[in-house]
Amino acid sequence: MSLLVVDSLSVAYGSRPVLHDISFSLDRGESLGLVGLSGSGKTQTALAILGLLPDDADVRGRVRFEETDLLEADTATLLRLRGQRIAMVFQDPSLALNPYLTIGQQLGAILKTHRLAPADAVRDRVIAALARVGLPDPGEQVDRYPHQLSGGMRQRTMIAAALLGEPDILIADEPTTALDVTVQAEILDLLDEIRGDTALLLITHDLGIVAGRCERMLVIDAGRVVETDRTAGLFKAPRMPLTRSLLADALTLSEEPPPPGDGDILLSADRLGVSYPVSRRRELVAVRDQSFAIREGETLAIVGESGSGKSSLARAVLGLVPPASGRVLFRDEPLPATLDARPLALKRDLSLVFQDPPGSLSPSMRVSDILAEPLRVHSPALGKAERRERVEAVAASVGLEPSLLDRYPHQLSGGQAQRVAVARAIVLKPKLLVCDEAVAALDGRTRRRILDLLQAVQAETGLAMLFITHDIAVAQSIAHRVAVMYLGRIVEIGATRDVFGRPRHPYTRALIDAVPLPDPLAPGGVATLSGELPSALEPPAGCAFQTRCPRVEERCRDVTPQLEPVGGSRVACLRAKELDLGRPGQGRAG
């Protein structure tokens, strides 16, 4: 008998149905991938199973866990089962973890609530759980608050909390969406290693993750199941148009990158440095004297793990943080260091898509007003009708339905909010667009549409883009050139086909290896790095990568490598000329 049986599960809010007769089963030890477009009902399904939907949700059908119908269970039964027999890893650990409690207090509360450990053993059990998920120095981390941990460390903490009760079912809702590919690979390996006979319901829009981690997959659209099968069979012979479309929209490392651009230099950074004070005598150096240039009509992607300095570099370019050293030039003219000192016309030419679109959209403004605001400021001569026409045109170009223009940000899905952010950034037709993880939260179809849109705008207007992403497949599909950053330094830079086709730096190779591929026969997603990115407050001596590099030599601990020409790229590695790290899928770093 199946461990979990979902039978004709339907959910509605008033007259608006969101789930229609969802049915599936989950066996002990099995991994089931639940996939679909943004807003298709994936998360609603998980929350319905756990009884976590709001009071105004009309829930019908059956959700049988062993002999218990969870939809009919009382609160006491649900509280007993949740966290112990059935656990959930939420999409955003920064929201799921209490900012006012230490990690130890939060995990300890789970043990105490479910009486899983005597009071004098709680702390030791928590530390052991953190060690089990690979959290470094668990004895110290147990007393830290969530904001003191990196994104990967917070996600490991969430998994440790979910596994404290050794649950029979683990529901993971987009557990790696916001993580770097290296951390993502580690987290997924971790789930495989420690899951044992626990059943896993993995909710994701990343078909590469499903291909490598799930025995079966279930595709839903608009709240309905459209197809389900074993993963290998469904990838090989999808029957439904939606499934074929999802597979077609999945980005792979076989995507042919654009050829290098040859326009005039639009923007350049000259030995740019960014620092943040942490005390009167100490500062965190986020970017260390880096130089690069972007040409008109060109896209430069900056890739690397969280903490590598990507966003700090972008903010310095835009004047959102003042450079600690160096300068930024726009058409050979030095830019004022801060945004307030820049003229209005220049602000129009430089635009940004923020990493957190819901947080960058005013909660008190409708979408139509959010998109119209830049036009009111920079094009005051436009009449109301013409402004509305421009707003509707840019909304349609990013795939926003007209009905969404009257909504507020909190009424949008994550993918819809991201599209609003992109539309706002391009409504003024800027000369340079900085995209900070602009497609990270989007499903494959929407991501492909946004990338195609940006490339079309670029072809039409000569738009230059600085594209910050942790997704190597995204970088390869849109960027003419790529800069790989590690701990505040560019370690490899060159044409996309050179950097990803024949990487020369071990870090670049490791990033490529960690990319999950949408192919059950060659799923990729191999974690070849160990340990966390070192603290920028105390960077290692010599090569910053030497503490994690699988090809480190003694000289790497003493000498700081500089960018030098190697092949078609410039590489900061003492061994770059002797190493040939192969093409994607060959010669794994190690």
Secondary structure, DSSP 8 states (H G I E B T S, - for coil): --SEEEEEEEEEETTEEEEEEEEEEE-TT-EEEEE-STTSSHHHHHHHHHT-S-TTEEEEEEEEETTEETTT--HHHHHHHBTTTEEEE-S-HHHHS-TTS-HHHHHHHHHHHTT-S-GGGHHHHHHHHHHHTT-SSHHHHTTS-GGGS-HHHHHHHHHHHHHTT--SEEEEESTTTTS-HHHHHHHHHHHHHH-TT-EEEEE-S-HHHHHHH-SEEEEEETTEEEEEEEHHHHHHS--SHHHHHHHHH---TTS-------S-EEEEEEEEEEEEESSSS-EEEEEEEEEEEEETT-EEEEE--TTSSHHHHHHHHHTSS--SEEEEEETTEE--SSGGGS-HHHHHHEEEE-S-HHHHS-TTS-HHHHHHHHHHHH-TTS-HHHHHHHHHHHHHHTT--GGGGGS-GGGS-HHHHHHHHHHHHHTT--SEEEEESTTTT--HHHHHHHHHHHHHHHHHH--EEEEEES-HHHHHHH-SEEEEEETTEEEEEEEHHHHHHS--SHHHHHHHHT-B-S-TTS-B------S----TTS--SSSGGGGT-TT--GGGGT-----EEETTEEE--TTTTT----STTSS---
